[in-house]
Amino acid sequence: AQSVTQLGSHVSVSEGALVLLRCNYSSSVPPYLFWYVQYPNQGLQLLLKYTSAATLVKGINGFEAEFKKSETSFHLTKPSAHMSDAAEYFCAVSGSGAGSYQLTFGKGTKLSVIP
Amino acid sequence: EAQVTQNPRYLITVTGKKLTVTCSQNMNHEYMSWYRQDPGLGLRQIYYSMNVEVTDKGDVPEGYKVSRKEKRNFPLILESPSPNQTSLYFCASFSRRGQGTEAFFGQGTRLTVV
């Protein structure tokens, strides 16, 4: 069984400040990990994914995430927040093989950016 | 353009009136899935389909049906909707890209059952 915990349902940062969204996972097999972003009234868009190739993963819009096996974490960061980053962010985990299609999502973190 | 198309985007209906939410993808993906999104609960899987005529229950299948008669379409059917099915629904199709998969989501259907 696999699960994802996102710490903080709401996070507020000032424009230009560091964005840090936390995700911890539980998986009985080596996981694939994902971050998705949902802008208002839109579907989910893939930001980045970890597939064991490299522990530091770079995604779109300046976001990156680091896989830390010892901490079972996959936190999302961006050095400088922009107003356009305001959205809801979901961390997700899947297994390998046939299990790679079974995405388990966290409950989401809504990011607000203060001008 | 690769996309997943859901219709309708918004729907208000009354309790007990059967409805269908359509989902279509143009990427020839075998695996498709339906999710519902509720505040504070994230996305929960309703049903999924591994291929044509192959479907299975997800985490919250009660009150829903699906069918997969052709690869591109995966409709979600609510035979007798109830107010607790008021939610935001997403259809997704999945590709295999190297290691891991990538999910492509539709724009969502906001359903209100009164």
Chai-1 contact restraints between the chains, C-beta under 6 A:
chainA,res_idxA,chainB,res_idxB,connection_type,confidence,min_distance_angstrom,max_distance_angstrom,comment,restraint_id
A,Y32,B,G100,contact,1.0,0.0,6.0,A-B,restraint_1
A,G43,B,F105,contact,1.0,0.0,6.0,A-B,restraint_2
A,G43,B,G106,contact,1.0,0.0,6.0,A-B,restraint_3
A,G43,B,Q107,contact,1.0,0.0,6.0,A-B,restraint_4
A,G43,B,G108,contact,1.0,0.0,6.0,A-B,restraint_5
A,L44,B,F105,contact,1.0,0.0,6.0,A-B,restraint_6
A,K49,B,G100,contact,1.0,0.0,6.0,A-B,restraint_7
A,T51,B,Q99,contact,1.0,0.0,6.0,A-B,restraint_8
A,T51,B,G100,contact,1.0,0.0,6.0,A-B,restraint_9
A,S100,B,G100,contact,1.0,0.0,6.0,A-B,restraint_10
A,S100,B,T101,contact,1.0,0.0,6.0,A-B,restraint_11
A,Y101,B,Y31,contact,1.0,0.0,6.0,A-B,restraint_12
A,Y101,B,F94,contact,1.0,0.0,6.0,A-B,restraint_13
A,Y101,B,T101,contact,1.0,0.0,6.0,A-B,restraint_14
A,F105,B,G42,contact,1.0,0.0,6.0,A-B,restraint_15
A,F105,B,L43,contact,1.0,0.0,6.0,A-B,restraint_16
A,G106,B,G42,contact,1.0,0.0,6.0,A-B,restraint_17
A,K107,B,G42,contact,1.0,0.0,6.0,A-B,restraint_18
A,G108,B,G42,contact,1.0,0.0,6.0,A-B,restraint_19
